[in-house]
Structure formats: C-alpha cells, structure tokens
Amino acid sequence: MARTLDICIRGGGIVGHVLALLLARERLRVGLVVTPVVNAQADVRAYALNHRARALLQDLRCWPESPDVTPVAGMHVKEAGGAAVRFDASVLAVPALAWIVDVPALEARLAQAVRFQPQISLLASPADATLSVICEGRASMSRQLLGVEQDVMPYAQVAIAARLSAELPHQQVACQWFTPQDILGLLPMGGEGGNLLAAVWSIPADQKQQWLDAPQDMFEDRLLTASEGRFGRLRLESARLAWPLQRSTARHWSGVRDGRAWVLAGDAAHAVHPLAGQGLNLGLADAELLAREIHGRDYWRGVDDAKMLRRYERARKADVAVMATATDGLQQLFGRSGGGWQSVRNWGLRGFDASGLLKTWVARQAMGLGESPTNSSNNGPVAQHP
C-alpha cells in the first residue's frame, strides 16, 4: 500500500470486522486481513449475544433481523433427572435474556458494512502498520510467530454443533442439560414462532467420531433422550461440526516486535468453555474496549501507546478471568459422578433458583448489564459518532 496503515487487523472474523468498523470511525487507516476460505463447510454455529453485544452491533447498523435473530424469553438449566434453574425475561423486566444469532447472517451484514467504509482496506495478507491487532482465532499463526505463550487447560471434550427442527415450537426458550458425561444446549432459532434449534453438545473427546459418523436416526434419538423430550422429536437439518474444548489465556496480550506494536483480541487471546455461551460476547467486549481506549487516548499519544495497550490488557484479562473461572467451575462440578455429588448439585440448584437477589445478579452479569472492569470505564462508549 502507498501509505503505512495506522492499524492492521489480522483476522477477518466477527471480532475483526467489528473492530475495523469501530476504528474507522476514528478516521484511522485500517487494514483488515480476510483470508478466503476454500470449500468451506456450511456454518451451523449460532451465537447467544447479550444486551451489550446487541447494542454494539445495532449502533454499527449490523444487527440482523428476524428470522436470523431470535430473542430468548426463557432459559432452563437442568441436571438430567434432577433439579433445574429457570430464568424468565419478564420477571427480570428485560426484553430478552439474550438473542440467538445465525452466524452467516451476521457475517454477511458485517462484510457489507466494511465494503462501504472507505477507511477500511481489505487485505489478503498482513501489511505494515503502526499497530497490529491479532484476532485470528484460537489457532492464531501470528500469535505463535510472536512467541506468545498460553496457559492452556484442555477439557478432554469436544463440542458438536448442528441444526435441528423440533416437533414442538421452541417458544423462545433455551435449554441446557448437564450429566457427568455430557452437556447439551438447545438454542431457539428461526424467529419468535419457529421450531428450529441450534444444538451444542459437549461430549468426551473419545466419542467424537462415533457421533459425527452415527446414522442420522441414532443421533436424533440420542439428543431426544438427552433433552428429555422437551421439544418432542428432533430432526437433523444440517451437517455436524466438531471442535475441541479448552480454557486458554495468552500470557501477554500486547507488546512490541521489530519496532511495531501488537495486541491480541478475541479467541487469539482467550477461550472459555461454551456452556455459558459467552465466547463471542467476550470477544466483542475486547473490540469495544480497545476502540474506546484508542478513542480516549491523549492527543499526543499514538495508537501504539504502550500504556494504553496495557490498560486494555489489564481490564480485559480481569473480565475474562471471571467468566473463565465460572464456566470452569460449572464444568468441573457437573462432571463429577456419584450420588453424593448429584445430591449436592440438586441442593445447590434448588437453592440458587430460590435465591432472589443472587439469581438476579448472576443473570444481569450474563446479560451484559452488570458492572465490570470493562464497562465501568470513565471514557464513555466508543459508539458515539454519527
């Protein structure tokens, strides 16, 4: 390129696109590295986005419309054959607990917005820039080339994602069932009156191929049993996609290499267990705070200011640590077998369901409505430009 970029974003996923759009508002020269995917399998993932993520995407005018987004009116979390916790949007006085968003639809909206933003250049490979933002995902090659070490804890589990149609309408209720062997989440899709479900099934890693290759009727029957018939008969409507599960955090999220600054965001910086559905919410919070710090920096400081980048790193590490610890604790608790542990879990679930203020506080944190090191910043929202 003729001029050096202010910022080069390595990673053309959802987090990378959102960050590029936010930084373009600052009149910065932004390069976004988008690698074409050849012979890609149809994406069957769906994300549960919280209030804060929705507000960010709405401000960018990239929020999908129904039926590509489905508000969650209720959530049931249950130990198979045991106690349950129920959350209700009407009781909490919110329009929805979360919104289930179809990934391809969201990606298409973001790609369209980027194409119409003159401050953003789409790149096939990284270019020289004052600051490089690495958000290439968990297997980031740029992070490896920078020599950044990670603290990784594998879960010996894989997640299988698929789309299902249900015999009964989902009524905008998301459900999750725990057993010591697996965790099944069924998320409502297809709009408010639909019967389409996104399944995320966490199972032992050694069962991965068994259930990826299982005949369709056997797979459907297994999920019917795991869901205790909550939505009636289930029919597989897509291919099955699997990926390994782990908790990971990069030891350093910012630094300098060959005279140029770099910083990590999204899954390149952290990964948590998907049982709480917070992965993309955390990544979008990274993008929002990094853009806010850049917007609020002193006028004489560059986008590569080390103090600013460390402030971003400290705040986001604190937020991610809280969520990672919570999801890891739940995974460990429900992964223990034996009648004694089941009795403890049932006692705890019943007590939590009746806890009132504690339950409300936890729900607000998950919805992105609580205080945190990120959203309590005094710089104000970055989404303030016309």
Contacts in CASP RR format, 6 or more apart in sequence:
PFRMAT RR
TARGET T0000
AUTHOR 0000-0000-0000
METHOD contacts of the structure
MODEL  1
MARTLDICIRGGGIVGHVLALLLARERLRVGLVVTPVVNAQADVRAYALN
HRARALLQDLRCWPESPDVTPVAGMHVKEAGGAAVRFDASVLAVPALAWI
VDVPALEARLAQAVRFQPQISLLASPADATLSVICEGRASMSRQLLGVEQ
DVMPYAQVAIAARLSAELPHQQVACQWFTPQDILGLLPMGGEGGNLLAAV
WSIPADQKQQWLDAPQDMFEDRLLTASEGRFGRLRLESARLAWPLQRSTA
RHWSGVRDGRAWVLAGDAAHAVHPLAGQGLNLGLADAELLAREIHGRDYW
RGVDDAKMLRRYERARKADVAVMATATDGLQQLFGRSGGGWQSVRNWGLR
GFDASGLLKTWVARQAMGLGESPTNSSNNGPVAQHP
1 121 0 8 1.000
1 127 0 8 1.000
3 29 0 8 1.000
4 29 0 8 1.000
4 128 0 8 1.000
4 129 0 8 1.000
4 130 0 8 1.000
5 29 0 8 1.000
5 30 0 8 1.000
5 31 0 8 1.000
5 121 0 8 1.000
5 127 0 8 1.000
5 128 0 8 1.000
5 129 0 8 1.000
5 130 0 8 1.000
6 23 0 8 1.000
6 28 0 8 1.000
6 29 0 8 1.000
6 30 0 8 1.000
6 129 0 8 1.000
6 130 0 8 1.000
6 131 0 8 1.000
6 303 0 8 1.000
7 23 0 8 1.000
7 28 0 8 1.000
7 29 0 8 1.000
7 30 0 8 1.000
7 31 0 8 1.000
7 129 0 8 1.000
7 130 0 8 1.000
7 131 0 8 1.000
7 132 0 8 1.000
7 133 0 8 1.000
7 303 0 8 1.000
8 30 0 8 1.000
8 31 0 8 1.000
8 33 0 8 1.000
8 123 0 8 1.000
8 126 0 8 1.000
8 127 0 8 1.000
8 128 0 8 1.000
8 129 0 8 1.000
8 131 0 8 1.000
8 132 0 8 1.000
8 133 0 8 1.000
9 16 0 8 1.000
9 19 0 8 1.000
9 20 0 8 1.000
9 23 0 8 1.000
9 30 0 8 1.000
9 31 0 8 1.000
9 32 0 8 1.000
9 33 0 8 1.000
9 132 0 8 1.000
9 133 0 8 1.000
9 135 0 8 1.000
10 33 0 8 1.000
10 126 0 8 1.000
10 132 0 8 1.000
10 133 0 8 1.000
10 134 0 8 1.000
10 135 0 8 1.000
10 136 0 8 1.000
10 140 0 8 1.000
10 142 0 8 1.000
11 32 0 8 1.000
11 33 0 8 1.000
11 34 0 8 1.000
11 35 0 8 1.000
11 134 0 8 1.000
11 135 0 8 1.000
11 136 0 8 1.000
11 137 0 8 1.000
12 32 0 8 1.000
12 33 0 8 1.000
12 34 0 8 1.000
12 35 0 8 1.000
12 135 0 8 1.000
13 34 0 8 1.000
13 107 0 8 1.000
13 135 0 8 1.000
14 103 0 8 1.000
14 106 0 8 1.000
14 107 0 8 1.000
14 110 0 8 1.000
14 280 0 8 1.000
14 284 0 8 1.000
15 135 0 8 1.000
15 265 0 8 1.000
15 266 0 8 1.000
15 267 0 8 1.000
15 280 0 8 1.000
15 283 0 8 1.000
15 284 0 8 1.000
15 286 0 8 1.000
15 287 0 8 1.000
16 32 0 8 1.000
16 133 0 8 1.000
16 135 0 8 1.000
16 265 0 8 1.000
16 287 0 8 1.000
17 32 0 8 1.000
17 107 0 8 1.000
17 110 0 8 1.000
17 111 0 8 1.000
17 113 0 8 1.000
17 114 0 8 1.000
18 56 0 8 1.000
18 57 0 8 1.000
18 60 0 8 1.000
18 62 0 8 1.000
18 110 0 8 1.000
18 284 0 8 1.000
18 287 0 8 1.000
18 288 0 8 1.000
19 133 0 8 1.000
19 135 0 8 1.000
19 265 0 8 1.000
19 287 0 8 1.000
19 290 0 8 1.000
19 291 0 8 1.000
20 30 0 8 1.000
20 31 0 8 1.000
20 32 0 8 1.000
20 114 0 8 1.000
20 117 0 8 1.000
20 120 0 8 1.000
21 60 0 8 1.000
21 62 0 8 1.000
21 110 0 8 1.000
21 113 0 8 1.000
21 114 0 8 1.000
21 117 0 8 1.000
21 120 0 8 1.000
22 60 0 8 1.000
22 287 0 8 1.000
22 288 0 8 1.000
22 291 0 8 1.000
22 382 0 8 1.000
22 383 0 8 1.000
23 30 0 8 1.000
23 119 0 8 1.000
23 291 0 8 1.000
23 294 0 8 1.000
24 30 0 8 1.000
24 117 0 8 1.000
24 119 0 8 1.000
24 120 0 8 1.000
25 291 0 8 1.000
25 382 0 8 1.000
25 385 0 8 1.000
26 291 0 8 1.000
26 294 0 8 1.000
26 295 0 8 1.000
27 119 0 8 1.000
28 119 0 8 1.000
28 294 0 8 1.000
28 303 0 8 1.000
29 119 0 8 1.000
29 121 0 8 1.000
30 119 0 8 1.000
30 120 0 8 1.000
30 121 0 8 1.000
31 120 0 8 1.000
31 121 0 8 1.000
31 122 0 8 1.000
31 123 0 8 1.000
31 127 0 8 1.000
31 129 0 8 1.000
32 114 0 8 1.000
32 120 0 8 1.000
32 121 0 8 1.000
32 122 0 8 1.000
32 123 0 8 1.000
33 123 0 8 1.000
33 124 0 8 1.000
33 125 0 8 1.000
33 126 0 8 1.000
34 122 0 8 1.000
34 123 0 8 1.000
34 124 0 8 1.000
35 124 0 8 1.000
36 124 0 8 1.000
41 239 0 8 1.000
41 241 0 8 1.000
42 238 0 8 1.000
42 239 0 8 1.000
43 103 0 8 1.000
43 104 0 8 1.000
43 241 0 8 1.000
44 161 0 8 1.000
44 162 0 8 1.000
44 163 0 8 1.000
44 198 0 8 1.000
44 238 0 8 1.000
44 239 0 8 1.000
44 240 0 8 1.000
44 241 0 8 1.000
45 103 0 8 1.000
45 161 0 8 1.000
45 198 0 8 1.000
45 241 0 8 1.000
46 100 0 8 1.000
46 101 0 8 1.000
46 102 0 8 1.000
46 103 0 8 1.000
46 161 0 8 1.000
46 187 0 8 1.000
46 189 0 8 1.000
46 198 0 8 1.000
47 100 0 8 1.000
47 101 0 8 1.000
47 103 0 8 1.000
47 106 0 8 1.000
47 277 0 8 1.000
47 279 0 8 1.000
47 280 0 8 1.000
48 72 0 8 1.000
48 98 0 8 1.000
48 99 0 8 1.000
48 100 0 8 1.000
48 101 0 8 1.000
48 174 0 8 1.000
48 187 0 8 1.000
48 277 0 8 1.000
48 278 0 8 1.000
48 281 0 8 1.000
49 57 0 8 1.000
49 98 0 8 1.000
49 99 0 8 1.000
49 100 0 8 1.000
49 101 0 8 1.000
49 280 0 8 1.000
49 281 0 8 1.000
49 284 0 8 1.000
50 98 0 8 1.000
50 278 0 8 1.000
50 281 0 8 1.000
50 366 0 8 1.000
50 367 0 8 1.000
50 368 0 8 1.000
50 369 0 8 1.000
51 94 0 8 1.000
51 367 0 8 1.000
51 368 0 8 1.000
51 369 0 8 1.000
52 281 0 8 1.000
52 284 0 8 1.000
52 285 0 8 1.000
52 288 0 8 1.000
52 368 0 8 1.000
52 369 0 8 1.000
52 375 0 8 1.000
53 280 0 8 1.000
53 281 0 8 1.000
53 284 0 8 1.000
53 285 0 8 1.000
53 368 0 8 1.000
54 63 0 8 1.000
54 99 0 8 1.000
55 383 0 8 1.000
56 284 0 8 1.000
56 288 0 8 1.000
56 383 0 8 1.000
57 63 0 8 1.000
57 106 0 8 1.000
57 284 0 8 1.000
59 383 0 8 1.000
60 110 0 8 1.000
60 113 0 8 1.000
60 383 0 8 1.000
61 113 0 8 1.000
62 106 0 8 1.000
62 109 0 8 1.000
62 110 0 8 1.000
62 113 0 8 1.000
63 69 0 8 1.000
63 109 0 8 1.000
64 101 0 8 1.000
64 102 0 8 1.000
64 105 0 8 1.000
64 106 0 8 1.000
64 109 0 8 1.000
66 190 0 8 1.000
66 191 0 8 1.000
66 192 0 8 1.000
67 189 0 8 1.000
67 190 0 8 1.000
67 191 0 8 1.000
67 194 0 8 1.000
68 101 0 8 1.000
68 102 0 8 1.000
68 105 0 8 1.000
68 106 0 8 1.000
68 190 0 8 1.000
69 99 0 8 1.000
69 100 0 8 1.000
69 101 0 8 1.000
69 102 0 8 1.000
69 105 0 8 1.000
69 191 0 8 1.000
70 99 0 8 1.000
70 100 0 8 1.000
70 172 0 8 1.000
70 188 0 8 1.000
70 189 0 8 1.000
70 190 0 8 1.000
70 191 0 8 1.000
70 192 0 8 1.000
70 194 0 8 1.000
71 89 0 8 1.000
71 95 0 8 1.000
71 96 0 8 1.000
71 98 0 8 1.000
71 99 0 8 1.000
71 172 0 8 1.000
71 192 0 8 1.000
72 89 0 8 1.000
72 96 0 8 1.000
72 97 0 8 1.000
72 98 0 8 1.000
72 99 0 8 1.000
72 100 0 8 1.000
72 172 0 8 1.000
72 173 0 8 1.000
72 174 0 8 1.000
72 187 0 8 1.000
72 188 0 8 1.000
73 88 0 8 1.000
73 89 0 8 1.000
73 90 0 8 1.000
73 96 0 8 1.000
73 97 0 8 1.000
73 171 0 8 1.000
73 172 0 8 1.000
73 173 0 8 1.000
74 86 0 8 1.000
74 87 0 8 1.000
74 88 0 8 1.000
74 89 0 8 1.000
74 97 0 8 1.000
74 172 0 8 1.000
74 173 0 8 1.000
74 174 0 8 1.000
75 86 0 8 1.000
75 87 0 8 1.000
75 97 0 8 1.000
75 98 0 8 1.000
75 173 0 8 1.000
75 174 0 8 1.000
75 175 0 8 1.000
75 176 0 8 1.000
76 84 0 8 1.000
76 85 0 8 1.000
76 86 0 8 1.000
76 87 0 8 1.000
76 173 0 8 1.000
76 174 0 8 1.000
76 175 0 8 1.000
76 176 0 8 1.000
76 230 0 8 1.000
77 84 0 8 1.000
77 85 0 8 1.000
77 86 0 8 1.000
77 87 0 8 1.000
77 175 0 8 1.000
77 176 0 8 1.000
77 178 0 8 1.000
77 349 0 8 1.000
78 84 0 8 1.000
78 85 0 8 1.000
78 175 0 8 1.000
78 176 0 8 1.000
78 177 0 8 1.000
78 178 0 8 1.000
78 228 0 8 1.000
78 349 0 8 1.000
79 177 0 8 1.000
79 178 0 8 1.000
79 179 0 8 1.000
79 334 0 8 1.000
79 342 0 8 1.000
79 345 0 8 1.000
79 346 0 8 1.000
79 349 0 8 1.000
80 177 0 8 1.000
80 178 0 8 1.000
80 179 0 8 1.000
80 226 0 8 1.000
80 228 0 8 1.000
81 228 0 8 1.000
82 342 0 8 1.000
82 346 0 8 1.000
82 349 0 8 1.000
83 345 0 8 1.000
83 346 0 8 1.000
83 347 0 8 1.000
83 348 0 8 1.000
83 349 0 8 1.000
83 350 0 8 1.000
83 353 0 8 1.000
84 349 0 8 1.000
84 353 0 8 1.000
85 349 0 8 1.000
85 352 0 8 1.000
85 353 0 8 1.000
85 359 0 8 1.000
86 353 0 8 1.000
87 97 0 8 1.000
87 359 0 8 1.000
87 363 0 8 1.000
89 95 0 8 1.000
89 96 0 8 1.000
89 97 0 8 1.000
92 360 0 8 1.000
92 363 0 8 1.000
92 364 0 8 1.000
92 367 0 8 1.000
94 367 0 8 1.000
94 369 0 8 1.000
96 172 0 8 1.000
97 174 0 8 1.000
97 363 0 8 1.000
97 366 0 8 1.000
97 367 0 8 1.000
98 174 0 8 1.000
98 366 0 8 1.000
98 367 0 8 1.000
100 174 0 8 1.000
100 187 0 8 1.000
100 188 0 8 1.000
100 189 0 8 1.000
100 198 0 8 1.000
102 189 0 8 1.000
102 190 0 8 1.000
114 120 0 8 1.000
114 122 0 8 1.000
115 122 0 8 1.000
126 132 0 8 1.000
126 142 0 8 1.000
128 260 0 8 1.000
129 260 0 8 1.000
130 260 0 8 1.000
130 261 0 8 1.000
130 302 0 8 1.000
130 303 0 8 1.000
130 304 0 8 1.000
131 260 0 8 1.000
131 261 0 8 1.000
131 262 0 8 1.000
131 263 0 8 1.000
131 303 0 8 1.000
131 304 0 8 1.000
132 142 0 8 1.000
132 260 0 8 1.000
132 261 0 8 1.000
132 262 0 8 1.000
132 263 0 8 1.000
133 262 0 8 1.000
133 263 0 8 1.000
133 264 0 8 1.000
133 265 0 8 1.000
133 290 0 8 1.000
134 140 0 8 1.000
134 142 0 8 1.000
134 143 0 8 1.000
134 146 0 8 1.000
134 262 0 8 1.000
134 263 0 8 1.000
134 264 0 8 1.000
134 265 0 8 1.000
134 268 0 8 1.000
135 264 0 8 1.000
135 265 0 8 1.000
135 266 0 8 1.000
135 267 0 8 1.000
135 268 0 8 1.000
135 269 0 8 1.000
135 283 0 8 1.000
135 286 0 8 1.000
135 287 0 8 1.000
136 142 0 8 1.000
136 143 0 8 1.000
136 268 0 8 1.000
137 266 0 8 1.000
137 267 0 8 1.000
137 268 0 8 1.000
138 246 0 8 1.000
138 248 0 8 1.000
138 267 0 8 1.000
138 268 0 8 1.000
138 271 0 8 1.000
140 264 0 8 1.000
140 267 0 8 1.000
140 268 0 8 1.000
142 262 0 8 1.000
142 268 0 8 1.000
143 250 0 8 1.000
143 264 0 8 1.000
143 268 0 8 1.000
146 257 0 8 1.000
146 262 0 8 1.000
148 250 0 8 1.000
148 251 0 8 1.000
148 252 0 8 1.000
148 264 0 8 1.000
149 250 0 8 1.000
149 251 0 8 1.000
149 252 0 8 1.000
150 248 0 8 1.000
150 249 0 8 1.000
150 250 0 8 1.000
150 251 0 8 1.000
151 248 0 8 1.000
151 249 0 8 1.000
151 251 0 8 1.000
152 246 0 8 1.000
152 247 0 8 1.000
152 248 0 8 1.000
153 246 0 8 1.000
153 247 0 8 1.000
153 248 0 8 1.000
153 328 0 8 1.000
154 244 0 8 1.000
154 245 0 8 1.000
154 246 0 8 1.000
155 202 0 8 1.000
155 244 0 8 1.000
155 245 0 8 1.000
155 246 0 8 1.000
155 247 0 8 1.000
155 273 0 8 1.000
155 331 0 8 1.000
156 204 0 8 1.000
156 205 0 8 1.000
157 202 0 8 1.000
157 203 0 8 1.000
157 204 0 8 1.000
157 205 0 8 1.000
157 244 0 8 1.000
157 245 0 8 1.000
158 202 0 8 1.000
158 203 0 8 1.000
158 204 0 8 1.000
158 205 0 8 1.000
158 207 0 8 1.000
158 208 0 8 1.000
158 242 0 8 1.000
158 243 0 8 1.000
158 244 0 8 1.000
158 245 0 8 1.000
159 200 0 8 1.000
159 201 0 8 1.000
159 202 0 8 1.000
159 242 0 8 1.000
159 243 0 8 1.000
159 245 0 8 1.000
159 274 0 8 1.000
160 199 0 8 1.000
160 200 0 8 1.000
160 201 0 8 1.000
160 203 0 8 1.000
160 208 0 8 1.000
160 211 0 8 1.000
160 212 0 8 1.000
160 240 0 8 1.000
160 241 0 8 1.000
160 242 0 8 1.000
161 198 0 8 1.000
161 199 0 8 1.000
161 200 0 8 1.000
161 201 0 8 1.000
161 240 0 8 1.000
161 241 0 8 1.000
161 242 0 8 1.000
162 198 0 8 1.000
162 199 0 8 1.000
162 201 0 8 1.000
162 219 0 8 1.000
162 236 0 8 1.000
162 237 0 8 1.000
162 238 0 8 1.000
162 239 0 8 1.000
162 240 0 8 1.000
162 241 0 8 1.000
163 189 0 8 1.000
163 196 0 8 1.000
163 197 0 8 1.000
163 198 0 8 1.000
163 199 0 8 1.000
163 236 0 8 1.000
163 237 0 8 1.000
163 238 0 8 1.000
164 186 0 8 1.000
164 196 0 8 1.000
164 197 0 8 1.000
164 198 0 8 1.000
164 199 0 8 1.000
164 220 0 8 1.000
164 223 0 8 1.000
164 234 0 8 1.000
164 235 0 8 1.000
164 236 0 8 1.000
164 237 0 8 1.000
165 195 0 8 1.000
165 196 0 8 1.000
165 197 0 8 1.000
165 234 0 8 1.000
165 235 0 8 1.000
165 237 0 8 1.000
166 195 0 8 1.000
166 196 0 8 1.000
166 197 0 8 1.000
166 231 0 8 1.000
166 232 0 8 1.000
166 233 0 8 1.000
166 234 0 8 1.000
166 235 0 8 1.000
167 195 0 8 1.000
167 231 0 8 1.000
167 232 0 8 1.000
167 233 0 8 1.000
167 234 0 8 1.000
168 195 0 8 1.000
168 231 0 8 1.000
168 232 0 8 1.000
169 193 0 8 1.000
169 194 0 8 1.000
169 195 0 8 1.000
170 186 0 8 1.000
170 188 0 8 1.000
170 189 0 8 1.000
170 193 0 8 1.000
170 194 0 8 1.000
170 195 0 8 1.000
170 196 0 8 1.000
170 197 0 8 1.000
170 231 0 8 1.000
171 188 0 8 1.000
171 193 0 8 1.000
172 188 0 8 1.000
172 192 0 8 1.000
172 193 0 8 1.000
173 188 0 8 1.000
174 185 0 8 1.000
174 186 0 8 1.000
174 187 0 8 1.000
174 188 0 8 1.000
175 185 0 8 1.000
175 186 0 8 1.000
175 227 0 8 1.000
175 230 0 8 1.000
175 231 0 8 1.000
176 183 0 8 1.000
176 184 0 8 1.000
176 185 0 8 1.000
176 186 0 8 1.000
176 275 0 8 1.000
177 183 0 8 1.000
177 184 0 8 1.000
177 185 0 8 1.000
177 226 0 8 1.000
177 227 0 8 1.000
177 228 0 8 1.000
178 334 0 8 1.000
178 335 0 8 1.000
179 226 0 8 1.000
179 334 0 8 1.000
180 334 0 8 1.000
180 335 0 8 1.000
180 336 0 8 1.000
180 337 0 8 1.000
180 338 0 8 1.000
180 341 0 8 1.000
181 203 0 8 1.000
181 204 0 8 1.000
181 335 0 8 1.000
182 201 0 8 1.000
182 202 0 8 1.000
182 203 0 8 1.000
182 204 0 8 1.000
182 226 0 8 1.000
183 201 0 8 1.000
183 202 0 8 1.000
183 275 0 8 1.000
183 331 0 8 1.000
183 334 0 8 1.000
184 199 0 8 1.000
184 200 0 8 1.000
184 201 0 8 1.000
184 202 0 8 1.000
184 223 0 8 1.000
184 226 0 8 1.000
184 227 0 8 1.000
185 199 0 8 1.000
185 200 0 8 1.000
185 201 0 8 1.000
186 197 0 8 1.000
186 198 0 8 1.000
186 199 0 8 1.000
186 227 0 8 1.000
186 230 0 8 1.000
186 231 0 8 1.000
187 197 0 8 1.000
187 198 0 8 1.000
187 199 0 8 1.000
187 200 0 8 1.000
188 194 0 8 1.000
188 196 0 8 1.000
188 197 0 8 1.000
189 196 0 8 1.000
189 197 0 8 1.000
189 198 0 8 1.000
190 196 0 8 1.000
195 231 0 8 1.000
196 237 0 8 1.000
197 231 0 8 1.000
197 234 0 8 1.000
199 223 0 8 1.000
200 274 0 8 1.000
201 211 0 8 1.000
201 223 0 8 1.000
201 226 0 8 1.000
202 245 0 8 1.000
202 273 0 8 1.000
202 274 0 8 1.000
202 275 0 8 1.000
203 211 0 8 1.000
205 244 0 8 1.000
208 242 0 8 1.000
211 219 0 8 1.000
211 222 0 8 1.000
211 240 0 8 1.000
212 240 0 8 1.000
212 242 0 8 1.000
214 222 0 8 1.000
216 236 0 8 1.000
219 236 0 8 1.000
219 240 0 8 1.000
220 233 0 8 1.000
220 234 0 8 1.000
220 235 0 8 1.000
220 236 0 8 1.000
223 234 0 8 1.000
224 232 0 8 1.000
224 233 0 8 1.000
224 234 0 8 1.000
227 234 0 8 1.000
245 273 0 8 1.000
245 274 0 8 1.000
246 271 0 8 1.000
247 271 0 8 1.000
247 272 0 8 1.000
247 273 0 8 1.000
247 324 0 8 1.000
247 327 0 8 1.000
247 328 0 8 1.000
248 270 0 8 1.000
248 271 0 8 1.000
249 269 0 8 1.000
249 270 0 8 1.000
249 317 0 8 1.000
249 320 0 8 1.000
249 321 0 8 1.000
249 324 0 8 1.000
250 264 0 8 1.000
250 268 0 8 1.000
250 269 0 8 1.000
250 270 0 8 1.000
252 313 0 8 1.000
253 263 0 8 1.000
253 264 0 8 1.000
253 269 0 8 1.000
253 309 0 8 1.000
253 312 0 8 1.000
253 313 0 8 1.000
253 316 0 8 1.000
253 317 0 8 1.000
254 261 0 8 1.000
254 262 0 8 1.000
254 263 0 8 1.000
254 264 0 8 1.000
254 306 0 8 1.000
254 309 0 8 1.000
254 310 0 8 1.000
254 312 0 8 1.000
254 313 0 8 1.000
255 261 0 8 1.000
255 262 0 8 1.000
255 263 0 8 1.000
255 306 0 8 1.000
255 309 0 8 1.000
256 262 0 8 1.000
256 304 0 8 1.000
256 306 0 8 1.000
260 304 0 8 1.000
261 303 0 8 1.000
261 304 0 8 1.000
261 306 0 8 1.000
261 309 0 8 1.000
263 290 0 8 1.000
263 309 0 8 1.000
263 312 0 8 1.000
263 313 0 8 1.000
265 283 0 8 1.000
265 286 0 8 1.000
265 287 0 8 1.000
265 290 0 8 1.000
266 282 0 8 1.000
266 283 0 8 1.000
266 286 0 8 1.000
266 287 0 8 1.000
267 279 0 8 1.000
267 283 0 8 1.000
269 286 0 8 1.000
269 316 0 8 1.000
269 320 0 8 1.000
270 282 0 8 1.000
270 320 0 8 1.000
270 324 0 8 1.000
271 279 0 8 1.000
272 278 0 8 1.000
272 279 0 8 1.000
272 282 0 8 1.000
272 320 0 8 1.000
272 323 0 8 1.000
272 324 0 8 1.000
272 327 0 8 1.000
272 328 0 8 1.000
273 327 0 8 1.000
273 328 0 8 1.000
273 330 0 8 1.000
273 331 0 8 1.000
275 327 0 8 1.000
275 330 0 8 1.000
275 331 0 8 1.000
276 323 0 8 1.000
276 326 0 8 1.000
276 327 0 8 1.000
276 330 0 8 1.000
276 366 0 8 1.000
278 323 0 8 1.000
278 327 0 8 1.000
278 366 0 8 1.000
281 368 0 8 1.000
282 319 0 8 1.000
282 320 0 8 1.000
282 323 0 8 1.000
285 316 0 8 1.000
285 319 0 8 1.000
285 374 0 8 1.000
285 375 0 8 1.000
286 316 0 8 1.000
288 374 0 8 1.000
288 381 0 8 1.000
288 382 0 8 1.000
288 383 0 8 1.000
289 312 0 8 1.000
289 315 0 8 1.000
289 316 0 8 1.000
289 374 0 8 1.000
289 377 0 8 1.000
290 312 0 8 1.000
291 382 0 8 1.000
292 377 0 8 1.000
292 379 0 8 1.000
292 380 0 8 1.000
292 381 0 8 1.000
292 382 0 8 1.000
293 308 0 8 1.000
293 309 0 8 1.000
293 311 0 8 1.000
293 312 0 8 1.000
293 379 0 8 1.000
294 303 0 8 1.000
294 308 0 8 1.000
295 379 0 8 1.000
295 382 0 8 1.000
296 379 0 8 1.000
297 303 0 8 1.000
297 305 0 8 1.000
297 308 0 8 1.000
301 307 0 8 1.000
301 308 0 8 1.000
314 373 0 8 1.000
315 373 0 8 1.000
315 374 0 8 1.000
315 377 0 8 1.000
316 373 0 8 1.000
316 374 0 8 1.000
318 372 0 8 1.000
318 373 0 8 1.000
319 372 0 8 1.000
319 373 0 8 1.000
319 374 0 8 1.000
322 372 0 8 1.000
333 341 0 8 1.000
333 345 0 8 1.000
334 345 0 8 1.000
352 358 0 8 1.000
352 359 0 8 1.000
352 362 0 8 1.000
353 359 0 8 1.000
364 370 0 8 1.000
365 372 0 8 1.000
368 375 0 8 1.000
END
